[in-house]
Amino acid sequence: MKRGGIDAALFDWSGTLVDDLDVVWRTNDATLMSFGVAHQDVDAFRKGFILPWQAFYGLFGLGTPEKLEEVDSRFWQIYRTLSQEIKPFPDALSILTQLKDSGLKIAVVTQTKRGPLMEQVRRFGWADLIDVAVAEEDVDELKPCPKPVLEALSKLGVSPERAVFTGDMTEDALAGNRAGVKAISIVRRGSYHTEEMVKLGDPFAVAYSLPEVARLILSL
């Protein structure tokens, strides 16, 4: 039993553990422009980006099943050409190791597809640190629906009240709350949403670095 009864730390991937905002913005921008949508700068992207990705593309009139299938194909083709630029945040490895060494189970909950996600996990040398990864293909609804968080908890064998979920978007906090876990929002350079935006998800706490997230988790 962990301090305060917390057994698992769940994390979003993009913008939380890995610094991929630039790659994901450029990929989305190139995908949208291929459908005739005007270029967006990164600030406009951060302000307008929502989950699930299907809802985001629906804002541009691309929400039909046929268009979404084409969007999905184009997005991942472009993403793969840029994905080697994605790096972990500098303190991510030490924090994951600290939490793992404290006896916590670790999970990743993301809308990234499993192939690219696991390629990055292997490239970063994190395979032994992550017990469970829930990717886009693993559930039929994405964040802010609680299903991805609940799927991770089921695979970990941990009840919601004994888990924490950390993410950098409003929808991460919403998904965590709806799943019954404590939701922590992280806000710093590389985050997808601003502090004002993540607070709309009513997180349990807002942190400004991964070390601060770890301190919050280990104090519960």
C-alpha positions as CSV (number, residue, x, y, z in Angstrom):
1,M,0.0,0.0,0.0
2,K,1.4,3.4,-1.1
3,R,1.4,6.6,0.9
4,G,-2.2,7.7,1.1
5,G,-3.3,4.6,-0.8
6,I,-2.2,5.6,-4.3
7,D,-1.1,2.6,-6.3
8,A,-0.8,3.9,-9.9
9,A,0.3,7.0,-11.8
10,L,-1.3,7.4,-15.2
11,F,0.1,9.9,-17.7
12,D,-0.9,11.5,-21.0
13,W,1.9,11.2,-23.6
14,S,1.9,14.3,-25.8
15,G,2.9,17.5,-24.1
16,T,3.1,15.7,-20.7
17,L,5.9,13.2,-21.0
18,V,7.2,14.0,-24.4
19,D,7.9,17.4,-26.1
20,D,6.0,16.9,-29.3
21,L,3.9,20.1,-29.6
22,D,5.9,21.4,-32.6
23,V,5.7,18.1,-34.5
24,V,2.0,17.6,-33.8
25,W,1.2,21.2,-34.7
26,R,3.1,21.0,-38.0
27,T,1.5,17.7,-38.8
28,N,-2.0,18.9,-38.2
29,D,-1.3,22.1,-40.1
30,A,0.0,20.3,-43.1
31,T,-2.9,17.9,-43.0
32,L,-5.5,20.7,-42.8
33,M,-3.7,22.6,-45.6
34,S,-3.9,19.5,-47.8
35,F,-7.7,19.9,-47.5
36,G,-7.6,23.6,-48.3
37,V,-7.7,25.0,-44.8
38,A,-5.6,28.1,-44.2
39,H,-2.3,27.9,-42.3
40,Q,-2.5,28.2,-38.5
41,D,0.4,29.3,-36.3
42,V,1.2,27.3,-33.1
43,D,-0.6,29.7,-30.8
44,A,-3.8,29.5,-32.8
45,F,-3.4,25.7,-32.8
46,R,-3.0,25.6,-29.0
47,K,-6.1,27.7,-28.5
48,G,-8.3,25.7,-30.9
49,F,-7.0,22.1,-30.4
50,I,-9.5,19.8,-28.8
51,L,-9.9,16.1,-28.2
52,P,-10.9,13.7,-29.6
53,W,-9.1,14.5,-32.8
54,Q,-12.2,13.8,-34.8
55,A,-14.0,16.7,-33.1
56,F,-11.0,19.0,-33.9
57,Y,-11.2,18.1,-37.6
58,G,-15.0,18.5,-37.5
59,L,-14.4,22.2,-36.7
60,F,-13.1,22.5,-40.2
61,G,-15.9,20.7,-42.0
62,L,-14.0,17.4,-42.1
63,G,-16.1,15.4,-39.7
64,T,-17.8,12.9,-42.0
65,P,-16.6,9.3,-41.8
66,E,-15.1,9.4,-45.3
67,K,-13.2,12.7,-44.6
68,L,-12.0,11.4,-41.2
69,E,-10.6,8.3,-42.7
70,E,-8.7,10.4,-45.2
71,V,-7.5,12.8,-42.5
72,D,-6.3,9.8,-40.4
73,S,-4.3,8.4,-43.3
74,R,-2.7,11.8,-44.3
75,F,-2.0,12.8,-40.7
76,W,0.0,9.6,-39.8
77,Q,1.9,9.7,-43.1
78,I,3.1,13.2,-42.3
79,Y,3.7,12.4,-38.6
80,R,6.0,9.5,-39.4
81,T,8.3,11.8,-41.4
82,L,8.7,14.1,-38.4
83,S,8.4,11.7,-35.4
84,Q,12.2,11.3,-35.0
85,E,12.2,14.9,-33.9
86,I,10.1,14.1,-30.8
87,K,12.1,14.0,-27.6
88,P,11.1,13.3,-24.0
89,F,11.0,16.2,-21.6
90,P,14.4,16.3,-19.8
91,D,13.0,15.4,-16.4
92,A,10.6,12.7,-17.6
93,L,13.0,9.7,-17.2
94,S,14.0,10.6,-13.7
95,I,10.4,11.2,-12.6
96,L,9.1,8.0,-14.1
97,T,12.0,6.1,-12.4
98,Q,11.3,7.8,-9.1
99,L,7.6,6.9,-9.2
100,K,8.4,3.3,-10.3
101,D,11.0,2.9,-7.6
102,S,8.4,4.0,-5.0
103,G,6.3,1.0,-5.9
104,L,3.7,2.7,-8.2
105,K,2.4,1.2,-11.3
106,I,2.8,3.4,-14.4
107,A,0.5,3.7,-17.4
108,V,0.3,5.9,-20.5
109,V,-3.1,7.0,-21.8
110,T,-3.0,8.7,-25.2
111,Q,-4.7,9.1,-28.6
112,T,-1.4,8.4,-30.3
113,K,-1.6,5.2,-32.3
114,R,0.1,2.2,-30.8
115,G,2.8,1.8,-33.5
116,P,4.3,5.3,-33.2
117,L,3.8,5.3,-29.4
118,M,5.7,2.1,-28.8
119,E,8.5,3.1,-31.2
120,Q,9.0,6.2,-29.1
121,V,8.8,4.2,-25.8
122,R,11.6,1.9,-27.2
123,R,13.6,4.8,-28.5
124,F,13.6,6.5,-25.2
125,G,14.5,3.3,-23.3
126,W,11.3,3.4,-21.2
127,A,9.9,-0.1,-21.9
128,D,10.7,-1.3,-18.4
129,L,9.1,1.8,-16.8
130,I,5.7,1.6,-18.4
131,D,3.4,-1.2,-17.2
132,V,0.4,-0.4,-19.5
133,A,-0.1,1.7,-22.5
134,V,-3.6,2.6,-23.8
135,A,-3.4,3.9,-27.4
136,E,-6.0,5.1,-29.8
137,E,-6.9,1.6,-31.1
138,D,-7.5,0.2,-27.7
139,V,-10.8,1.9,-27.0
140,D,-13.9,2.9,-29.0
141,E,-14.0,6.5,-27.5
142,L,-11.1,8.8,-26.7
143,K,-10.6,11.5,-24.1
144,P,-12.5,13.4,-22.7
145,C,-14.5,10.1,-22.5
146,P,-13.2,8.2,-19.4
147,K,-12.9,4.9,-21.3
148,P,-9.2,5.2,-22.0
149,V,-8.4,5.9,-18.3
150,L,-10.7,3.1,-17.2
151,E,-9.1,0.7,-19.7
152,A,-5.7,1.5,-18.2
153,L,-6.9,1.0,-14.7
154,S,-8.5,-2.3,-15.6
155,K,-5.2,-3.6,-17.2
156,L,-3.3,-2.4,-14.1
157,G,-5.8,-4.0,-11.7
158,V,-6.1,-0.7,-9.8
159,S,-9.4,1.0,-8.7
160,P,-10.0,4.6,-9.6
161,E,-9.7,6.0,-6.1
162,R,-6.2,4.6,-5.9
163,A,-4.9,6.3,-9.0
164,V,-3.8,9.7,-10.4
165,F,-3.9,10.8,-14.0
166,T,-1.7,13.7,-15.2
167,G,-2.2,15.5,-18.5
168,D,-1.7,18.9,-20.2
169,M,-5.1,19.4,-21.8
170,T,-8.6,20.2,-20.5
171,E,-9.8,16.9,-21.8
172,D,-7.3,15.0,-19.8
173,A,-8.6,16.5,-16.6
174,L,-12.2,15.8,-17.7
175,A,-11.4,12.2,-18.5
176,G,-9.7,11.7,-15.2
177,N,-12.6,13.2,-13.2
178,R,-15.1,11.2,-15.1
179,A,-13.1,8.0,-14.5
180,G,-13.0,8.8,-10.7
181,V,-9.3,9.3,-10.4
182,K,-7.5,12.4,-9.1
183,A,-6.6,14.6,-12.1
184,I,-3.5,16.7,-12.2
185,S,-3.0,19.2,-14.9
186,I,0.6,20.2,-16.0
187,V,1.3,23.5,-17.5
188,R,4.7,24.6,-18.9
189,R,6.4,25.3,-22.2
190,G,5.4,22.4,-24.6
191,S,2.0,21.9,-23.0
192,Y,-0.9,21.9,-25.5
193,H,-3.3,23.9,-23.3
194,T,-2.8,27.0,-21.2
195,E,-3.4,27.2,-17.5
196,E,-6.7,29.0,-18.1
197,M,-7.8,26.2,-20.4
198,V,-6.9,23.3,-18.2
199,K,-8.6,24.7,-15.3
200,L,-11.9,24.4,-17.2
201,G,-11.4,20.6,-16.6
202,D,-11.5,21.2,-12.9
203,P,-8.3,19.3,-12.0
204,F,-7.5,18.2,-8.5
205,A,-4.2,20.3,-8.8
206,V,-2.2,22.2,-11.3
207,A,1.6,21.6,-11.5
208,Y,4.2,23.5,-13.5
209,S,6.8,20.7,-13.8
210,L,7.1,16.9,-13.7
211,P,9.1,17.1,-10.4
212,E,6.1,19.0,-8.9
213,V,3.8,16.4,-10.3
214,A,5.8,13.6,-8.6
215,R,5.8,15.5,-5.3
216,L,2.0,15.8,-5.5
217,I,1.6,12.2,-6.2
218,L,3.9,11.0,-3.5
219,S,2.1,13.2,-1.0
220,L,-1.3,11.7,-1.5
